């Protein structure tokens, strides 16, 4: 009985706070993938086969922060290779990935050299870059993606695979989150969906994700059944009233 009461309380709280199904895209679920070794960062790839479920740059950055991380910063060639391997293991179809590199708007003159104006959202001072041969193009494209276009014909720089490109920040893309040091642990990479998990100060983020996801599933199940429940209650009441009237 107690677990059912707990789920009921979660449902009531969601109703009181207000529930917006569209907010589900602000939460990331799934396992983190960590590098071997203590104190190494972990990563989570948010990949969506459906374009409508992908996020623009700001929403992707917000989703990572709410999940306790930041959009990916890349510090070295070796880290770049790790990300490439993770994407390859995921076997996604065409779809670029947002990383946490951007520049401020201003000075959008496409003839100017803007390559030195980019900064990492997580404050990293890394100067490592992996631009495609004709990038960045500057102009109004200020946010950066990691190319993943396996079906595209090669350009002057070869295949559009894993090099970086400055893109319009409102473009909908997949994205990659990066997390600070976690206990050394290897996880199997899985496809990820989006949702919103706040980071609890004294709790496990993975447990919080499970609780939130369970509550979310509960809402999706209960809300459509409310009219049916009300109908059953009404019919039961009418039947009871008729029985009492006969007596």
Biotite code that builds the C-alpha atoms (Angstrom):
import biotite.structure as struc

atoms = struc.array([
    struc.Atom([0.000, 0.000, 0.000], chain_id="A", res_id=1, res_name="UNK", atom_name="CA", element="C"),
    struc.Atom([2.783, 2.421, 0.878], chain_id="A", res_id=2, res_name="UNK", atom_name="CA", element="C"),
    struc.Atom([4.396, 2.487, -2.621], chain_id="A", res_id=3, res_name="UNK", atom_name="CA", element="C"),
    struc.Atom([0.996, 3.287, -4.134], chain_id="A", res_id=4, res_name="UNK", atom_name="CA", element="C"),
    struc.Atom([0.546, 6.132, -1.651], chain_id="A", res_id=5, res_name="UNK", atom_name="CA", element="C"),
    struc.Atom([3.992, 7.491, -2.588], chain_id="A", res_id=6, res_name="UNK", atom_name="CA", element="C"),
    struc.Atom([3.106, 7.472, -6.282], chain_id="A", res_id=7, res_name="UNK", atom_name="CA", element="C"),
    struc.Atom([-0.213, 9.137, -5.487], chain_id="A", res_id=8, res_name="UNK", atom_name="CA", element="C"),
    struc.Atom([1.588, 11.907, -3.570], chain_id="A", res_id=9, res_name="UNK", atom_name="CA", element="C"),
    struc.Atom([3.974, 12.438, -6.510], chain_id="A", res_id=10, res_name="UNK", atom_name="CA", element="C"),
    struc.Atom([0.986, 12.708, -8.842], chain_id="A", res_id=11, res_name="UNK", atom_name="CA", element="C"),
    struc.Atom([-0.748, 15.221, -6.572], chain_id="A", res_id=12, res_name="UNK", atom_name="CA", element="C"),
    struc.Atom([2.414, 17.329, -6.329], chain_id="A", res_id=13, res_name="UNK", atom_name="CA", element="C"),
    struc.Atom([2.746, 17.380, -10.111], chain_id="A", res_id=14, res_name="UNK", atom_name="CA", element="C"),
    struc.Atom([-0.843, 18.535, -10.441], chain_id="A", res_id=15, res_name="UNK", atom_name="CA", element="C"),
    struc.Atom([-0.325, 21.276, -7.847], chain_id="A", res_id=16, res_name="UNK", atom_name="CA", element="C"),
    struc.Atom([2.890, 22.480, -9.451], chain_id="A", res_id=17, res_name="UNK", atom_name="CA", element="C"),
    struc.Atom([1.462, 22.293, -12.932], chain_id="A", res_id=18, res_name="UNK", atom_name="CA", element="C"),
    struc.Atom([2.615, 19.786, -15.506], chain_id="A", res_id=19, res_name="UNK", atom_name="CA", element="C"),
    struc.Atom([3.617, 20.646, -19.034], chain_id="A", res_id=20, res_name="UNK", atom_name="CA", element="C"),
    struc.Atom([4.239, 17.543, -21.193], chain_id="A", res_id=21, res_name="UNK", atom_name="CA", element="C"),
    struc.Atom([6.401, 19.615, -23.539], chain_id="A", res_id=22, res_name="UNK", atom_name="CA", element="C"),
    struc.Atom([8.838, 20.159, -20.656], chain_id="A", res_id=23, res_name="UNK", atom_name="CA", element="C"),
    struc.Atom([9.842, 16.518, -20.997], chain_id="A", res_id=24, res_name="UNK", atom_name="CA", element="C"),
    struc.Atom([12.469, 17.537, -23.544], chain_id="A", res_id=25, res_name="UNK", atom_name="CA", element="C"),
    struc.Atom([14.449, 19.354, -20.852], chain_id="A", res_id=26, res_name="UNK", atom_name="CA", element="C"),
    struc.Atom([15.422, 16.132, -19.026], chain_id="A", res_id=27, res_name="UNK", atom_name="CA", element="C"),
    struc.Atom([17.989, 13.555, -20.081], chain_id="A", res_id=28, res_name="UNK", atom_name="CA", element="C"),
    struc.Atom([17.696, 9.935, -19.077], chain_id="A", res_id=29, res_name="UNK", atom_name="CA", element="C"),
    struc.Atom([20.041, 7.054, -19.659], chain_id="A", res_id=30, res_name="UNK", atom_name="CA", element="C"),
    struc.Atom([23.415, 5.876, -18.448], chain_id="A", res_id=31, res_name="UNK", atom_name="CA", element="C"),
    struc.Atom([26.567, 7.924, -18.326], chain_id="A", res_id=32, res_name="UNK", atom_name="CA", element="C"),
    struc.Atom([29.661, 6.660, -20.045], chain_id="A", res_id=33, res_name="UNK", atom_name="CA", element="C"),
    struc.Atom([32.860, 7.221, -18.068], chain_id="A", res_id=34, res_name="UNK", atom_name="CA", element="C"),
    struc.Atom([36.506, 7.027, -19.016], chain_id="A", res_id=35, res_name="UNK", atom_name="CA", element="C"),
    struc.Atom([38.544, 4.454, -17.137], chain_id="A", res_id=36, res_name="UNK", atom_name="CA", element="C"),
    struc.Atom([40.463, 5.910, -14.237], chain_id="A", res_id=37, res_name="UNK", atom_name="CA", element="C"),
    struc.Atom([39.636, 7.844, -11.107], chain_id="A", res_id=38, res_name="UNK", atom_name="CA", element="C"),
    struc.Atom([38.723, 11.491, -11.497], chain_id="A", res_id=39, res_name="UNK", atom_name="CA", element="C"),
    struc.Atom([38.016, 11.278, -15.221], chain_id="A", res_id=40, res_name="UNK", atom_name="CA", element="C"),
    struc.Atom([34.947, 12.948, -16.771], chain_id="A", res_id=41, res_name="UNK", atom_name="CA", element="C"),
    struc.Atom([31.809, 11.163, -17.903], chain_id="A", res_id=42, res_name="UNK", atom_name="CA", element="C"),
    struc.Atom([29.692, 11.806, -20.980], chain_id="A", res_id=43, res_name="UNK", atom_name="CA", element="C"),
    struc.Atom([26.110, 11.362, -22.068], chain_id="A", res_id=44, res_name="UNK", atom_name="CA", element="C"),
    struc.Atom([25.003, 11.453, -25.700], chain_id="A", res_id=45, res_name="UNK", atom_name="CA", element="C"),
    struc.Atom([21.487, 12.767, -26.305], chain_id="A", res_id=46, res_name="UNK", atom_name="CA", element="C"),
    struc.Atom([20.567, 11.356, -29.701], chain_id="A", res_id=47, res_name="UNK", atom_name="CA", element="C"),
    struc.Atom([17.110, 11.562, -31.270], chain_id="A", res_id=48, res_name="UNK", atom_name="CA", element="C"),
    struc.Atom([16.180, 9.961, -34.577], chain_id="A", res_id=49, res_name="UNK", atom_name="CA", element="C"),
    struc.Atom([13.187, 12.301, -34.830], chain_id="A", res_id=50, res_name="UNK", atom_name="CA", element="C"),
    struc.Atom([14.086, 15.880, -35.757], chain_id="A", res_id=51, res_name="UNK", atom_name="CA", element="C"),
    struc.Atom([11.207, 17.358, -33.742], chain_id="A", res_id=52, res_name="UNK", atom_name="CA", element="C"),
    struc.Atom([12.734, 16.030, -30.511], chain_id="A", res_id=53, res_name="UNK", atom_name="CA", element="C"),
    struc.Atom([16.121, 17.640, -31.005], chain_id="A", res_id=54, res_name="UNK", atom_name="CA", element="C"),
    struc.Atom([16.997, 20.901, -29.250], chain_id="A", res_id=55, res_name="UNK", atom_name="CA", element="C"),
    struc.Atom([18.472, 24.262, -30.129], chain_id="A", res_id=56, res_name="UNK", atom_name="CA", element="C"),
    struc.Atom([21.740, 25.306, -28.502], chain_id="A", res_id=57, res_name="UNK", atom_name="CA", element="C"),
    struc.Atom([20.318, 27.104, -25.458], chain_id="A", res_id=58, res_name="UNK", atom_name="CA", element="C"),
    struc.Atom([17.824, 24.341, -24.659], chain_id="A", res_id=59, res_name="UNK", atom_name="CA", element="C"),
    struc.Atom([20.538, 21.708, -25.008], chain_id="A", res_id=60, res_name="UNK", atom_name="CA", element="C"),
    struc.Atom([22.826, 23.648, -22.648], chain_id="A", res_id=61, res_name="UNK", atom_name="CA", element="C"),
    struc.Atom([19.958, 23.979, -20.153], chain_id="A", res_id=62, res_name="UNK", atom_name="CA", element="C"),
    struc.Atom([19.173, 20.255, -20.344], chain_id="A", res_id=63, res_name="UNK", atom_name="CA", element="C"),
    struc.Atom([22.801, 19.403, -19.529], chain_id="A", res_id=64, res_name="UNK", atom_name="CA", element="C"),
    struc.Atom([22.902, 21.823, -16.574], chain_id="A", res_id=65, res_name="UNK", atom_name="CA", element="C"),
    struc.Atom([19.671, 20.433, -15.139], chain_id="A", res_id=66, res_name="UNK", atom_name="CA", element="C"),
    struc.Atom([21.157, 16.972, -15.377], chain_id="A", res_id=67, res_name="UNK", atom_name="CA", element="C"),
    struc.Atom([24.217, 18.073, -13.394], chain_id="A", res_id=68, res_name="UNK", atom_name="CA", element="C"),
    struc.Atom([26.619, 18.618, -16.305], chain_id="A", res_id=69, res_name="UNK", atom_name="CA", element="C"),
    struc.Atom([27.540, 21.015, -19.088], chain_id="A", res_id=70, res_name="UNK", atom_name="CA", element="C"),
    struc.Atom([27.549, 20.882, -22.849], chain_id="A", res_id=71, res_name="UNK", atom_name="CA", element="C"),
    struc.Atom([30.705, 19.089, -23.941], chain_id="A", res_id=72, res_name="UNK", atom_name="CA", element="C"),
    struc.Atom([34.094, 20.788, -23.809], chain_id="A", res_id=73, res_name="UNK", atom_name="CA", element="C"),
    struc.Atom([36.979, 19.028, -25.569], chain_id="A", res_id=74, res_name="UNK", atom_name="CA", element="C"),
    struc.Atom([40.460, 19.479, -24.126], chain_id="A", res_id=75, res_name="UNK", atom_name="CA", element="C"),
    struc.Atom([42.645, 17.368, -26.398], chain_id="A", res_id=76, res_name="UNK", atom_name="CA", element="C"),
    struc.Atom([42.911, 15.146, -29.443], chain_id="A", res_id=77, res_name="UNK", atom_name="CA", element="C"),
    struc.Atom([42.577, 12.068, -27.205], chain_id="A", res_id=78, res_name="UNK", atom_name="CA", element="C"),
    struc.Atom([39.312, 13.340, -25.733], chain_id="A", res_id=79, res_name="UNK", atom_name="CA", element="C"),
    struc.Atom([38.046, 14.118, -29.239], chain_id="A", res_id=80, res_name="UNK", atom_name="CA", element="C"),
    struc.Atom([38.792, 10.509, -30.198], chain_id="A", res_id=81, res_name="UNK", atom_name="CA", element="C"),
    struc.Atom([36.881, 9.223, -27.172], chain_id="A", res_id=82, res_name="UNK", atom_name="CA", element="C"),
    struc.Atom([33.784, 11.165, -28.228], chain_id="A", res_id=83, res_name="UNK", atom_name="CA", element="C"),
    struc.Atom([34.115, 9.933, -31.799], chain_id="A", res_id=84, res_name="UNK", atom_name="CA", element="C"),
    struc.Atom([34.248, 6.348, -30.529], chain_id="A", res_id=85, res_name="UNK", atom_name="CA", element="C"),
    struc.Atom([31.163, 6.836, -28.343], chain_id="A", res_id=86, res_name="UNK", atom_name="CA", element="C"),
    struc.Atom([29.197, 8.272, -31.264], chain_id="A", res_id=87, res_name="UNK", atom_name="CA", element="C"),
    struc.Atom([30.338, 5.446, -33.517], chain_id="A", res_id=88, res_name="UNK", atom_name="CA", element="C"),
    struc.Atom([29.208, 2.847, -30.955], chain_id="A", res_id=89, res_name="UNK", atom_name="CA", element="C"),
    struc.Atom([25.835, 4.575, -30.755], chain_id="A", res_id=90, res_name="UNK", atom_name="CA", element="C"),
    struc.Atom([25.407, 4.118, -34.540], chain_id="A", res_id=91, res_name="UNK", atom_name="CA", element="C"),
    struc.Atom([23.202, 7.161, -35.075], chain_id="A", res_id=92, res_name="UNK", atom_name="CA", element="C"),
    struc.Atom([21.897, 8.267, -38.452], chain_id="A", res_id=93, res_name="UNK", atom_name="CA", element="C"),
    struc.Atom([22.616, 11.738, -39.855], chain_id="A", res_id=94, res_name="UNK", atom_name="CA", element="C"),
    struc.Atom([22.455, 14.411, -37.185], chain_id="A", res_id=95, res_name="UNK", atom_name="CA", element="C"),
    struc.Atom([25.052, 16.814, -35.785], chain_id="A", res_id=96, res_name="UNK", atom_name="CA", element="C"),
    struc.Atom([25.772, 17.158, -32.051], chain_id="A", res_id=97, res_name="UNK", atom_name="CA", element="C"),
    struc.Atom([25.917, 20.445, -30.160], chain_id="A", res_id=98, res_name="UNK", atom_name="CA", element="C"),
    struc.Atom([29.072, 20.964, -28.101], chain_id="A", res_id=99, res_name="UNK", atom_name="CA", element="C"),
    struc.Atom([29.629, 23.689, -25.515], chain_id="A", res_id=100, res_name="UNK", atom_name="CA", element="C"),
    struc.Atom([31.616, 26.084, -27.701], chain_id="A", res_id=101, res_name="UNK", atom_name="CA", element="C"),
    struc.Atom([30.271, 29.432, -28.875], chain_id="A", res_id=102, res_name="UNK", atom_name="CA", element="C"),
    struc.Atom([31.062, 33.096, -29.291], chain_id="A", res_id=103, res_name="UNK", atom_name="CA", element="C"),
    struc.Atom([29.084, 36.186, -28.409], chain_id="A", res_id=104, res_name="UNK", atom_name="CA", element="C"),
    struc.Atom([27.086, 37.915, -31.090], chain_id="A", res_id=105, res_name="UNK", atom_name="CA", element="C"),
    struc.Atom([28.641, 41.021, -32.494], chain_id="A", res_id=106, res_name="UNK", atom_name="CA", element="C"),
    struc.Atom([31.179, 41.628, -35.197], chain_id="A", res_id=107, res_name="UNK", atom_name="CA", element="C"),
    struc.Atom([29.320, 39.303, -37.551], chain_id="A", res_id=108, res_name="UNK", atom_name="CA", element="C"),
    struc.Atom([31.345, 40.516, -40.510], chain_id="A", res_id=109, res_name="UNK", atom_name="CA", element="C"),
    struc.Atom([32.003, 37.267, -42.387], chain_id="A", res_id=110, res_name="UNK", atom_name="CA", element="C"),
    struc.Atom([35.339, 38.613, -43.615], chain_id="A", res_id=111, res_name="UNK", atom_name="CA", element="C"),
    struc.Atom([36.752, 38.910, -40.089], chain_id="A", res_id=112, res_name="UNK", atom_name="CA", element="C"),
    struc.Atom([38.669, 36.147, -38.312], chain_id="A", res_id=113, res_name="UNK", atom_name="CA", element="C"),
    struc.Atom([36.430, 35.001, -35.481], chain_id="A", res_id=114, res_name="UNK", atom_name="CA", element="C"),
    struc.Atom([38.229, 31.756, -34.622], chain_id="A", res_id=115, res_name="UNK", atom_name="CA", element="C"),
    struc.Atom([39.822, 33.289, -31.524], chain_id="A", res_id=116, res_name="UNK", atom_name="CA", element="C"),
    struc.Atom([36.510, 34.592, -30.165], chain_id="A", res_id=117, res_name="UNK", atom_name="CA", element="C"),
    struc.Atom([35.059, 31.228, -29.164], chain_id="A", res_id=118, res_name="UNK", atom_name="CA", element="C"),
    struc.Atom([34.788, 30.137, -25.529], chain_id="A", res_id=119, res_name="UNK", atom_name="CA", element="C"),
    struc.Atom([33.637, 27.046, -23.611], chain_id="A", res_id=120, res_name="UNK", atom_name="CA", element="C"),
    struc.Atom([30.428, 27.298, -21.597], chain_id="A", res_id=121, res_name="UNK", atom_name="CA", element="C"),
    struc.Atom([31.911, 25.323, -18.687], chain_id="A", res_id=122, res_name="UNK", atom_name="CA", element="C"),
    struc.Atom([34.784, 27.798, -18.303], chain_id="A", res_id=123, res_name="UNK", atom_name="CA", element="C"),
    struc.Atom([37.421, 25.482, -19.748], chain_id="A", res_id=124, res_name="UNK", atom_name="CA", element="C"),
    struc.Atom([40.540, 27.241, -21.016], chain_id="A", res_id=125, res_name="UNK", atom_name="CA", element="C"),
    struc.Atom([41.274, 24.570, -23.601], chain_id="A", res_id=126, res_name="UNK", atom_name="CA", element="C"),
    struc.Atom([42.533, 25.955, -26.901], chain_id="A", res_id=127, res_name="UNK", atom_name="CA", element="C"),
    struc.Atom([42.012, 22.649, -28.714], chain_id="A", res_id=128, res_name="UNK", atom_name="CA", element="C"),
    struc.Atom([39.923, 22.997, -31.862], chain_id="A", res_id=129, res_name="UNK", atom_name="CA", element="C"),
    struc.Atom([38.841, 20.529, -34.522], chain_id="A", res_id=130, res_name="UNK", atom_name="CA", element="C"),
    struc.Atom([37.318, 22.818, -37.164], chain_id="A", res_id=131, res_name="UNK", atom_name="CA", element="C"),
    struc.Atom([36.336, 21.535, -40.577], chain_id="A", res_id=132, res_name="UNK", atom_name="CA", element="C"),
    struc.Atom([38.699, 22.828, -43.252], chain_id="A", res_id=133, res_name="UNK", atom_name="CA", element="C"),
    struc.Atom([36.450, 25.778, -44.227], chain_id="A", res_id=134, res_name="UNK", atom_name="CA", element="C"),
    struc.Atom([35.177, 26.606, -40.738], chain_id="A", res_id=135, res_name="UNK", atom_name="CA", element="C"),
    struc.Atom([34.357, 28.689, -38.781], chain_id="A", res_id=136, res_name="UNK", atom_name="CA", element="C"),
    struc.Atom([32.503, 30.756, -41.337], chain_id="A", res_id=137, res_name="UNK", atom_name="CA", element="C"),
    struc.Atom([31.748, 33.502, -38.763], chain_id="A", res_id=138, res_name="UNK", atom_name="CA", element="C"),
    struc.Atom([28.800, 35.631, -39.759], chain_id="A", res_id=139, res_name="UNK", atom_name="CA", element="C"),
    struc.Atom([25.664, 35.046, -37.693], chain_id="A", res_id=140, res_name="UNK", atom_name="CA", element="C"),
    struc.Atom([26.526, 31.430, -36.906], chain_id="A", res_id=141, res_name="UNK", atom_name="CA", element="C"),
    struc.Atom([27.950, 31.559, -33.381], chain_id="A", res_id=142, res_name="UNK", atom_name="CA", element="C"),
    struc.Atom([27.228, 28.131, -31.836], chain_id="A", res_id=143, res_name="UNK", atom_name="CA", element="C"),
    struc.Atom([29.250, 25.008, -32.596], chain_id="A", res_id=144, res_name="UNK", atom_name="CA", element="C"),
    struc.Atom([28.302, 21.476, -33.592], chain_id="A", res_id=145, res_name="UNK", atom_name="CA", element="C"),
    struc.Atom([30.301, 18.335, -34.113], chain_id="A", res_id=146, res_name="UNK", atom_name="CA", element="C"),
    struc.Atom([29.513, 17.079, -37.601], chain_id="A", res_id=147, res_name="UNK", atom_name="CA", element="C"),
    struc.Atom([27.829, 13.714, -38.007], chain_id="A", res_id=148, res_name="UNK", atom_name="CA", element="C"),
    struc.Atom([26.636, 13.360, -41.602], chain_id="A", res_id=149, res_name="UNK", atom_name="CA", element="C"),
    struc.Atom([27.666, 9.852, -42.739], chain_id="A", res_id=150, res_name="UNK", atom_name="CA", element="C"),
    struc.Atom([25.390, 9.929, -45.800], chain_id="A", res_id=151, res_name="UNK", atom_name="CA", element="C"),
    struc.Atom([26.627, 13.312, -47.078], chain_id="A", res_id=152, res_name="UNK", atom_name="CA", element="C"),
    struc.Atom([29.062, 13.279, -50.026], chain_id="A", res_id=153, res_name="UNK", atom_name="CA", element="C"),
    struc.Atom([32.612, 14.337, -49.075], chain_id="A", res_id=154, res_name="UNK", atom_name="CA", element="C"),
    struc.Atom([33.527, 18.017, -49.292], chain_id="A", res_id=155, res_name="UNK", atom_name="CA", element="C"),
    struc.Atom([36.907, 19.695, -49.643], chain_id="A", res_id=156, res_name="UNK", atom_name="CA", element="C"),
    struc.Atom([37.729, 18.597, -46.105], chain_id="A", res_id=157, res_name="UNK", atom_name="CA", element="C"),
    struc.Atom([36.601, 15.022, -46.629], chain_id="A", res_id=158, res_name="UNK", atom_name="CA", element="C"),
    struc.Atom([33.602, 13.403, -44.962], chain_id="A", res_id=159, res_name="UNK", atom_name="CA", element="C"),
    struc.Atom([31.512, 15.552, -42.635], chain_id="A", res_id=160, res_name="UNK", atom_name="CA", element="C"),
    struc.Atom([32.283, 13.376, -39.649], chain_id="A", res_id=161, res_name="UNK", atom_name="CA", element="C"),
    struc.Atom([33.317, 14.696, -36.223], chain_id="A", res_id=162, res_name="UNK", atom_name="CA", element="C"),
    struc.Atom([34.874, 17.974, -37.408], chain_id="A", res_id=163, res_name="UNK", atom_name="CA", element="C"),
    struc.Atom([33.447, 21.152, -35.906], chain_id="A", res_id=164, res_name="UNK", atom_name="CA", element="C"),
    struc.Atom([31.213, 23.679, -37.613], chain_id="A", res_id=165, res_name="UNK", atom_name="CA", element="C"),
    struc.Atom([29.723, 26.978, -36.480], chain_id="A", res_id=166, res_name="UNK", atom_name="CA", element="C"),
    struc.Atom([25.955, 26.816, -36.866], chain_id="A", res_id=167, res_name="UNK", atom_name="CA", element="C"),
    struc.Atom([22.831, 28.871, -36.262], chain_id="A", res_id=168, res_name="UNK", atom_name="CA", element="C"),
    struc.Atom([22.031, 28.565, -32.534], chain_id="A", res_id=169, res_name="UNK", atom_name="CA", element="C"),
    struc.Atom([18.341, 27.958, -33.274], chain_id="A", res_id=170, res_name="UNK", atom_name="CA", element="C"),
    struc.Atom([19.024, 24.858, -35.370], chain_id="A", res_id=171, res_name="UNK", atom_name="CA", element="C"),
    struc.Atom([17.671, 21.676, -33.761], chain_id="A", res_id=172, res_name="UNK", atom_name="CA", element="C"),
    struc.Atom([20.454, 19.146, -33.118], chain_id="A", res_id=173, res_name="UNK", atom_name="CA", element="C"),
    struc.Atom([21.473, 16.267, -30.894], chain_id="A", res_id=174, res_name="UNK", atom_name="CA", element="C"),
    struc.Atom([23.899, 17.160, -28.109], chain_id="A", res_id=175, res_name="UNK", atom_name="CA", element="C"),
    struc.Atom([26.570, 15.812, -25.767], chain_id="A", res_id=176, res_name="UNK", atom_name="CA", element="C"),
    struc.Atom([26.780, 16.491, -22.023], chain_id="A", res_id=177, res_name="UNK", atom_name="CA", element="C"),
    struc.Atom([29.939, 16.259, -19.943], chain_id="A", res_id=178, res_name="UNK", atom_name="CA", element="C"),
    struc.Atom([30.085, 15.623, -16.201], chain_id="A", res_id=179, res_name="UNK", atom_name="CA", element="C"),
    struc.Atom([32.782, 16.198, -13.627], chain_id="A", res_id=180, res_name="UNK", atom_name="CA", element="C"),
    struc.Atom([34.694, 13.412, -11.884], chain_id="A", res_id=181, res_name="UNK", atom_name="CA", element="C"),
    struc.Atom([32.640, 10.353, -10.969], chain_id="A", res_id=182, res_name="UNK", atom_name="CA", element="C"),
    struc.Atom([33.735, 7.008, -9.493], chain_id="A", res_id=183, res_name="UNK", atom_name="CA", element="C"),
    struc.Atom([35.509, 5.022, -12.199], chain_id="A", res_id=184, res_name="UNK", atom_name="CA", element="C"),
    struc.Atom([32.845, 2.945, -13.873], chain_id="A", res_id=185, res_name="UNK", atom_name="CA", element="C"),
    struc.Atom([32.129, 1.781, -17.404], chain_id="A", res_id=186, res_name="UNK", atom_name="CA", element="C"),
    struc.Atom([28.566, 1.803, -18.663], chain_id="A", res_id=187, res_name="UNK", atom_name="CA", element="C"),
    struc.Atom([27.073, 0.474, -21.838], chain_id="A", res_id=188, res_name="UNK", atom_name="CA", element="C"),
    struc.Atom([26.013, 3.291, -24.142], chain_id="A", res_id=189, res_name="UNK", atom_name="CA", element="C"),
    struc.Atom([22.292, 3.451, -24.875], chain_id="A", res_id=190, res_name="UNK", atom_name="CA", element="C"),
    struc.Atom([19.984, 5.675, -26.891], chain_id="A", res_id=191, res_name="UNK", atom_name="CA", element="C"),
    struc.Atom([18.704, 8.579, -24.842], chain_id="A", res_id=192, res_name="UNK", atom_name="CA", element="C"),
    struc.Atom([15.462, 10.444, -24.569], chain_id="A", res_id=193, res_name="UNK", atom_name="CA", element="C"),
    struc.Atom([14.982, 13.893, -23.035], chain_id="A", res_id=194, res_name="UNK", atom_name="CA", element="C"),
    struc.Atom([13.309, 14.981, -19.760], chain_id="A", res_id=195, res_name="UNK", atom_name="CA", element="C"),
    struc.Atom([14.165, 17.186, -16.727], chain_id="A", res_id=196, res_name="UNK", atom_name="CA", element="C"),
    struc.Atom([16.057, 15.929, -13.630], chain_id="A", res_id=197, res_name="UNK", atom_name="CA", element="C"),
    struc.Atom([17.095, 18.447, -10.983], chain_id="A", res_id=198, res_name="UNK", atom_name="CA", element="C"),
    struc.Atom([20.412, 17.756, -9.273], chain_id="A", res_id=199, res_name="UNK", atom_name="CA", element="C"),
    struc.Atom([19.842, 17.013, -5.586], chain_id="A", res_id=200, res_name="UNK", atom_name="CA", element="C"),
    struc.Atom([22.512, 18.165, -3.186], chain_id="A", res_id=201, res_name="UNK", atom_name="CA", element="C"),
    struc.Atom([22.501, 15.018, -1.054], chain_id="A", res_id=202, res_name="UNK", atom_name="CA", element="C"),
    struc.Atom([21.062, 12.451, -3.446], chain_id="A", res_id=203, res_name="UNK", atom_name="CA", element="C"),
    struc.Atom([21.968, 10.333, -6.399], chain_id="A", res_id=204, res_name="UNK", atom_name="CA", element="C"),
    struc.Atom([21.232, 11.971, -9.730], chain_id="A", res_id=205, res_name="UNK", atom_name="CA", element="C"),
    struc.Atom([20.475, 8.564, -11.236], chain_id="A", res_id=206, res_name="UNK", atom_name="CA", element="C"),
    struc.Atom([17.914, 7.835, -8.493], chain_id="A", res_id=207, res_name="UNK", atom_name="CA", element="C"),
    struc.Atom([16.347, 11.243, -9.048], chain_id="A", res_id=208, res_name="UNK", atom_name="CA", element="C"),
    struc.Atom([16.087, 10.488, -12.750], chain_id="A", res_id=209, res_name="UNK", atom_name="CA", element="C"),
    struc.Atom([14.319, 7.191, -12.041], chain_id="A", res_id=210, res_name="UNK", atom_name="CA", element="C"),
    struc.Atom([11.842, 8.845, -9.642], chain_id="A", res_id=211, res_name="UNK", atom_name="CA", element="C"),
    struc.Atom([11.106, 11.678, -12.062], chain_id="A", res_id=212, res_name="UNK", atom_name="CA", element="C"),
    struc.Atom([10.715, 9.321, -14.989], chain_id="A", res_id=213, res_name="UNK", atom_name="CA", element="C"),
    struc.Atom([8.377, 7.068, -12.973], chain_id="A", res_id=214, res_name="UNK", atom_name="CA", element="C"),
    struc.Atom([6.282, 10.065, -12.000], chain_id="A", res_id=215, res_name="UNK", atom_name="CA", element="C"),
    struc.Atom([6.212, 11.239, -15.596], chain_id="A", res_id=216, res_name="UNK", atom_name="CA", element="C"),
    struc.Atom([5.044, 7.839, -16.827], chain_id="A", res_id=217, res_name="UNK", atom_name="CA", element="C"),
    struc.Atom([2.416, 7.780, -14.077], chain_id="A", res_id=218, res_name="UNK", atom_name="CA", element="C"),
    struc.Atom([1.027, 11.119, -15.237], chain_id="A", res_id=219, res_name="UNK", atom_name="CA", element="C"),
    struc.Atom([0.830, 9.968, -18.845], chain_id="A", res_id=220, res_name="UNK", atom_name="CA", element="C"),
    struc.Atom([-1.090, 6.872, -17.702], chain_id="A", res_id=221, res_name="UNK", atom_name="CA", element="C"),
    struc.Atom([-3.453, 8.541, -15.209], chain_id="A", res_id=222, res_name="UNK", atom_name="CA", element="C"),
    struc.Atom([-4.434, 11.744, -17.026], chain_id="A", res_id=223, res_name="UNK", atom_name="CA", element="C"),
    struc.Atom([-6.013, 10.006, -20.059], chain_id="A", res_id=224, res_name="UNK", atom_name="CA", element="C"),
    struc.Atom([-7.971, 7.683, -17.720], chain_id="A", res_id=225, res_name="UNK", atom_name="CA", element="C"),
    struc.Atom([-9.520, 10.462, -15.600], chain_id="A", res_id=226, res_name="UNK", atom_name="CA", element="C"),
    struc.Atom([-12.695, 10.750, -17.784], chain_id="A", res_id=227, res_name="UNK", atom_name="CA", element="C"),
    struc.Atom([-13.171, 6.966, -17.618], chain_id="A", res_id=228, res_name="UNK", atom_name="CA", element="C"),
    struc.Atom([-12.700, 7.003, -13.829], chain_id="A", res_id=229, res_name="UNK", atom_name="CA", element="C"),
    struc.Atom([-15.262, 9.801, -13.464], chain_id="A", res_id=230, res_name="UNK", atom_name="CA", element="C"),
    struc.Atom([-17.711, 7.858, -15.655], chain_id="A", res_id=231, res_name="UNK", atom_name="CA", element="C"),
    struc.Atom([-17.279, 4.708, -13.562], chain_id="A", res_id=232, res_name="UNK", atom_name="CA", element="C"),
    struc.Atom([-17.794, 6.682, -10.344], chain_id="A", res_id=233, res_name="UNK", atom_name="CA", element="C"),
    struc.Atom([-20.961, 8.262, -11.760], chain_id="A", res_id=234, res_name="UNK", atom_name="CA", element="C"),
    struc.Atom([-22.416, 4.942, -12.931], chain_id="A", res_id=235, res_name="UNK", atom_name="CA", element="C"),
    struc.Atom([-21.584, 3.304, -9.596], chain_id="A", res_id=236, res_name="UNK", atom_name="CA", element="C"),
    struc.Atom([-23.273, 6.149, -7.722], chain_id="A", res_id=237, res_name="UNK", atom_name="CA", element="C"),
    struc.Atom([-26.430, 5.928, -9.838], chain_id="A", res_id=238, res_name="UNK", atom_name="CA", element="C"),
    struc.Atom([-26.628, 2.167, -9.347], chain_id="A", res_id=239, res_name="UNK", atom_name="CA", element="C"),
    struc.Atom([-26.181, 2.503, -5.579], chain_id="A", res_id=240, res_name="UNK", atom_name="CA", element="C"),
    struc.Atom([-28.849, 5.204, -5.461], chain_id="A", res_id=241, res_name="UNK", atom_name="CA", element="C"),
    struc.Atom([-31.350, 3.016, -7.354], chain_id="A", res_id=242, res_name="UNK", atom_name="CA", element="C"),
    struc.Atom([-30.674, 0.053, -5.046], chain_id="A", res_id=243, res_name="UNK", atom_name="CA", element="C"),
    struc.Atom([-31.212, 2.211, -1.966], chain_id="A", res_id=244, res_name="UNK", atom_name="CA", element="C"),
    struc.Atom([-34.410, 3.624, -3.495], chain_id="A", res_id=245, res_name="UNK", atom_name="CA", element="C"),
    struc.Atom([-35.861, 0.148, -4.082], chain_id="A", res_id=246, res_name="UNK", atom_name="CA", element="C"),
    struc.Atom([-35.142, -0.819, -0.498], chain_id="A", res_id=247, res_name="UNK", atom_name="CA", element="C"),
])
